[in-house]
C-alpha cells in the first residue's frame, strides 16, 4: 500500500487520516518511513508505517493536496 491508497482507504472507511513524513539528511532514492494514523473522532483507531522513496512520497503528497484543493 502506498500513501495515496492509505489516505483514500481511510477516508472511505470514514476516518480522519493524519500522516507524517520527516526527511532528514536524505537523497531522493533513500527509503523513508511515513507514519499514518486513522482517527475516529478523537480516538486513534489504527497506526501503521509505509515505506517508500522520498521522491515517491513527495509526489504522492502533491497529488493528495491538489486533489483536496480541487
BALOBA-1460 file (C-alpha; in Angstrom, 3 decimals):
// residues 70
<rec num="1" residu="x" x="0.000" y="0.000" z="0.000"/>
<rec num="2" residu="x" x="1.310" y="3.456" z="-0.822"/>
<rec num="3" residu="x" x="0.443" y="6.764" z="0.822"/>
<rec num="4" residu="x" x="-2.374" y="7.622" z="-1.607"/>
<rec num="5" residu="x" x="-4.010" y="4.226" z="-1.097"/>
<rec num="6" residu="x" x="-3.695" y="4.540" z="2.684"/>
<rec num="7" residu="x" x="-5.285" y="8.004" z="2.752"/>
<rec num="8" residu="x" x="-8.093" y="7.110" z="0.350"/>
<rec num="9" residu="x" x="-8.818" y="3.840" z="2.170"/>
<rec num="10" residu="x" x="-9.036" y="5.649" z="5.496"/>
<rec num="11" residu="x" x="-11.394" y="8.270" z="4.086"/>
<rec num="12" residu="x" x="-13.593" y="5.562" z="2.527"/>
<rec num="13" residu="x" x="-13.889" y="3.971" z="5.980"/>
<rec num="14" residu="x" x="-14.941" y="7.321" z="7.455"/>
<rec num="15" residu="x" x="-11.710" y="8.034" z="9.335"/>
<rec num="16" residu="x" x="-9.760" y="11.258" z="9.640"/>
<rec num="17" residu="x" x="-6.287" y="10.469" z="8.276"/>
<rec num="18" residu="x" x="-3.062" y="12.046" z="9.519"/>
<rec num="19" residu="x" x="0.370" y="11.249" z="8.147"/>
<rec num="20" residu="x" x="3.865" y="12.428" z="8.995"/>
<rec num="21" residu="x" x="6.969" y="12.154" z="6.840"/>
<rec num="22" residu="x" x="10.291" y="13.522" z="8.074"/>
<rec num="23" residu="x" x="13.162" y="13.709" z="5.616"/>
<rec num="24" residu="x" x="16.446" y="14.265" z="7.410"/>
<rec num="25" residu="x" x="19.762" y="14.135" z="5.530"/>
<rec num="26" residu="x" x="18.235" y="12.096" z="2.725"/>
<rec num="27" residu="x" x="18.543" y="11.804" z="-1.010"/>
<rec num="28" residu="x" x="15.584" y="11.204" z="-3.328"/>
<rec num="29" residu="x" x="16.218" y="7.472" z="-3.570"/>
<rec num="30" residu="x" x="16.589" y="6.739" z="0.149"/>
<rec num="31" residu="x" x="13.767" y="4.675" z="1.615"/>
<rec num="32" residu="x" x="11.794" y="6.658" z="4.173"/>
<rec num="33" residu="x" x="9.115" y="5.840" z="6.728"/>
<rec num="34" residu="x" x="5.774" y="7.631" z="6.757"/>
<rec num="35" residu="x" x="3.624" y="7.240" z="9.872"/>
<rec num="36" residu="x" x="-0.083" y="7.046" z="9.072"/>
<rec num="37" residu="x" x="-2.849" y="7.275" z="11.673"/>
<rec num="38" residu="x" x="-6.578" y="6.796" z="11.349"/>
<rec num="39" residu="x" x="-8.794" y="8.651" z="13.818"/>
<rec num="40" residu="x" x="-12.477" y="8.313" z="14.584"/>
<rec num="41" residu="x" x="-13.384" y="11.499" z="16.414"/>
<rec num="42" residu="x" x="-10.553" y="11.941" z="18.905"/>
<rec num="43" residu="x" x="-9.864" y="8.221" z="19.232"/>
<rec num="44" residu="x" x="-6.904" y="6.712" z="17.413"/>
<rec num="45" residu="x" x="-8.103" y="3.628" z="15.521"/>
<rec num="46" residu="x" x="-5.055" y="2.441" z="13.621"/>
<rec num="47" residu="x" x="-1.355" y="3.264" z="13.360"/>
<rec num="48" residu="x" x="0.984" y="1.962" z="10.679"/>
<rec num="49" residu="x" x="4.108" y="2.794" z="8.691"/>
<rec num="50" residu="x" x="4.525" y="2.971" z="4.927"/>
<rec num="51" residu="x" x="7.987" y="2.760" z="3.387"/>
<rec num="52" residu="x" x="8.795" y="4.391" z="0.059"/>
<rec num="53" residu="x" x="11.415" y="6.628" z="-1.517"/>
<rec num="54" residu="x" x="11.413" y="10.313" z="-0.657"/>
<rec num="55" residu="x" x="10.690" y="11.194" z="-4.289"/>
<rec num="56" residu="x" x="7.605" y="8.945" z="-4.406"/>
<rec num="57" residu="x" x="6.305" y="10.183" z="-1.066"/>
<rec num="58" residu="x" x="6.612" y="13.833" z="-2.094"/>
<rec num="59" residu="x" x="4.846" y="13.233" z="-5.419"/>
<rec num="60" residu="x" x="2.043" y="11.388" z="-3.588"/>
<rec num="61" residu="x" x="1.697" y="14.278" z="-1.110"/>
<rec num="62" residu="x" x="1.434" y="16.749" z="-4.007"/>
<rec num="63" residu="x" x="-1.276" y="14.595" z="-5.596"/>
<rec num="64" residu="x" x="-3.250" y="14.413" z="-2.337"/>
<rec num="65" residu="x" x="-3.002" y="18.181" z="-1.774"/>
<rec num="66" residu="x" x="-4.042" y="19.017" z="-5.342"/>
<rec num="67" residu="x" x="-6.961" y="16.568" z="-5.110"/>
<rec num="68" residu="x" x="-8.104" y="18.116" z="-1.821"/>
<rec num="69" residu="x" x="-7.901" y="21.650" z="-3.250"/>
<rec num="70" residu="x" x="-9.778" y="20.902" z="-6.481"/>
